Amino acid sequence: ESEYPNLESVVDDLMIALLGYLGLNDNNLLVM
């Protein structure tokens, strides 16, 4: 059985977290 049945959801969460982290260091990314 897969540990991540909703892998796409996990990836989306990671991308949001990553963009949020980068946004704290580069205000230009907030426009995206």
KEDO-174728 format. One line per field, with one value per residue: residue number from 1; residue in three letters; chain; x, y, z of N, C-alpha, C in turn. Coordinates in nm, 2 decimals. Layout:
N
kolba: (NUM, ...) $
dodren: (Ala, ...) $
rolo: (A, ...) $
nx: (X, ...) $
ny: (Y, ...) $
nz: (Z, ...) $
cax: (X, ...) $
cay: (Y, ...) $
caz: (Z, ...) $
cx: (X, ...) $
cy: (Y, ...) $
cz: (Z, ...) $
//
This chain:
32
kolba: (1, 2, 3, 4, 5, 6, 7, 8, 9, 10, 11, 12, 13, 14, 15, 16, 17, 18, 19, 20, 21, 22, 23, 24, 25, 26, 27, 28, 29, 30, 31, 32) $
dodren: (Glu, Ser, Glu, Tyr, Pro, Asn, Leu, Glu, Ser, Val, Val, Asp, Asp, Leu, Met, Ile, Ala, Leu, Leu, Gly, Tyr, Leu, Gly, Leu, Asn, Asp, Asn, Asn, Leu, Leu, Val, Met) $
rolo: (A, A, A, A, A, A, A, A, A, A, A, A, A, A, A, A, A, A, A, A, A, A, A, A, A, A, A, A, A, A, A, A) $
nx: (0.08, 0.04, 0.21, 0.13, -0.16, -0.28, -0.09, -0.06, -0.18, -0.01, 0.22, 0.12, 0.08, 0.35, 0.46, 0.32, 0.40, 0.67, 0.68, 0.57, 0.77, 0.98, 0.87, 0.89, 1.14, 1.18, 1.01, 0.91, 0.81, 0.57, 0.39, 0.34) $
ny: (-0.12, 0.23, 0.49, 0.74, 0.80, 1.01, 1.15, 1.38, 1.58, 1.60, 1.69, 1.93, 2.06, 2.08, 2.24, 2.48, 2.54, 2.57, 2.79, 2.98, 3.00, 3.09, 3.33, 3.48, 3.56, 3.68, 3.93, 3.97, 3.73, 3.71, 3.83, 3.64) $
nz: (0.00, -0.07, 0.10, 0.06, -0.05, -0.17, -0.34, -0.50, -0.36, -0.14, -0.27, -0.36, -0.12, -0.03, -0.23, -0.19, 0.07, 0.02, -0.17, 0.00, 0.19, 0.04, -0.04, 0.19, 0.19, -0.05, -0.17, -0.42, -0.52, -0.40, -0.57, -0.76) $
cax: (0.00, 0.12, 0.20, 0.07, -0.26, -0.31, 0.04, -0.07, -0.22, 0.11, 0.31, 0.07, 0.11, 0.49, 0.49, 0.26, 0.49, 0.80, 0.65, 0.54, 0.90, 1.06, 0.80, 0.93, 1.28, 1.18, 0.88, 0.87, 0.74, 0.43, 0.31, 0.29) $
cay: (0.00, 0.35, 0.58, 0.87, 0.77, 1.14, 1.21, 1.51, 1.67, 1.61, 1.77, 2.07, 2.12, 2.11, 2.35, 2.60, 2.57, 2.62, 2.92, 3.07, 3.02, 3.18, 3.46, 3.55, 3.60, 3.75, 3.98, 3.96, 3.60, 3.73, 3.87, 3.51) $
caz: (0.00, -0.07, 0.22, 0.02, -0.14, -0.24, -0.36, -0.56, -0.25, -0.07, -0.35, -0.36, 0.01, -0.02, -0.32, -0.12, 0.18, -0.04, -0.22, 0.12, 0.26, -0.05, -0.03, 0.31, 0.16, -0.18, -0.18, -0.56, -0.54, -0.35, -0.69, -0.82) $
cx: (0.09, 0.10, 0.13, -0.04, -0.30, -0.18, 0.04, -0.10, -0.09, 0.20, 0.26, 0.10, 0.26, 0.52, 0.44, 0.36, 0.62, 0.78, 0.63, 0.68, 0.98, 1.00, 0.85, 1.07, 1.28, 1.04, 0.82, 0.79, 0.59, 0.34, 0.25, 0.19) $
cy: (0.12, 0.43, 0.71, 0.84, 0.90, 1.21, 1.35, 1.61, 1.70, 1.71, 1.92, 2.14, 2.16, 2.23, 2.48, 2.64, 2.63, 2.76, 3.02, 3.10, 3.12, 3.32, 3.55, 3.62, 3.69, 3.80, 3.97, 3.84, 3.62, 3.77, 3.74, 3.45) $
cz: (0.00, 0.06, 0.19, -0.09, -0.22, -0.26, -0.41, -0.46, -0.17, -0.14, -0.35, -0.23, 0.02, -0.11, -0.25, -0.01, 0.13, -0.09, -0.11, 0.18, 0.17, -0.05, 0.08, 0.28, 0.03, -0.20, -0.33, -0.59, -0.49, -0.47, -0.76, -0.73) $
//
